[in-house]
Amino acid sequence: MSDPRSWDPARTALLTIDLQNDFIHPEGAYGRAGQAAESIAALPDRIAPLVKALREKGGRFFSAQFTLVPDRDGEPLIAPHLKELRPFLAKGDFAPGSFGHQLVDTLYPADYVIEKVAYSAFYQTRLEYLMRATGIEHLIVGGIVTNGGVASTLRDAHLRNIETVMLTDGSAAFKQEVHDATLLSLGTVTHQMSCADALNWLEGAA
């Protein structure tokens, strides 16, 4: 893998995974259900300076957002395993155009939004098209959860020979031990940096 410090920031995008109101805002689906974690709530403020720095160098900000497509009656088309895991999900949650589906205010707006229906931001989405169309070759990735959407996206990027940087403290899970174990398991497929180190790199890039 090439040294990220050799990457052209103008050909690099910051890709966040699932940093949207239904996951993070107190009035979102998870907040109403009492499903929250301080490590997750802290991510937008930690990532926002990176978005600014990368844009100043000509890079892009992509936001991948989990989506529950409404059926004709408005009920979400939800996978059985997810319904069993998260029985509180209901009509209107994660629906396109809704408050809950929207990127959190701290990071809003993204340059492009990628609606995704599964863990990976590459699965049946327009992410690869957007990368080609905007000249993006590399991705800086953070978001939630480390062992879910973040890990799946990073592994899919690796399979496509797309080099990535994973933000070690710009990603989070509901349990710290799960986050830590996932960092270890992804060490062979992605570069890893703290948000502070990534910011220093971007600010110093030519």
Phi, psi and omega in degrees: 000138181286155178292122181304332181293350175266355182288150173277115181303329180291344178249024182235141176237144169270124181245115175261147183247114169064029177272071187233164189300321182296337175269325194247320185291141179304332180265005176280178185302314181287323178298316179297331182270003180074021179260095184213160177211136181299324181297327179284316181299334183280347188296313184304316180295329181285327185272331186307317179298330178292320177301312181298313183295319181291320177298322180295337178263008177093003180279182185239163175235114177255136176242115175268127187233125179300138187227130169252108183287126179288140173281182183301328180270004179090347178289141183288142172280100189237135180297140182305320182294325179287322178298322178290321182286322183232072184296344181284347180295132188221182181305129178096341180289134178057024180278137179306134179087353182273164176302316184293328181285337188290146173303142181300151186304323183302330183251349184288139359262157171278162173291322178215143176251132176249112175282130179230147184249000179221191183296308188283139176286352178266338188289111176054041178234180180262015185301311181296322177300314181296322177298314180295316186293332182254005176075024181275130181247336185228155181231137167256124192238134173209171178136208184227158338272157186306315184275357181248259184299322181293309181297317181297319180294317180295320178292321177295322177297317179301318179296334180265009181061032174261119181281144186224158165243128175264129177278107188295323176254010173256012175230155181203157174233174180284343176231131184298323182293329177289317176302310183297319180294324180290321176304315180297317184289337182266003185300336181267354184245351183208151167290155178228133179217152168285163177298322180296317179294320179295322179294317178299319177299310184294318181294333180266356182291144180289000000 
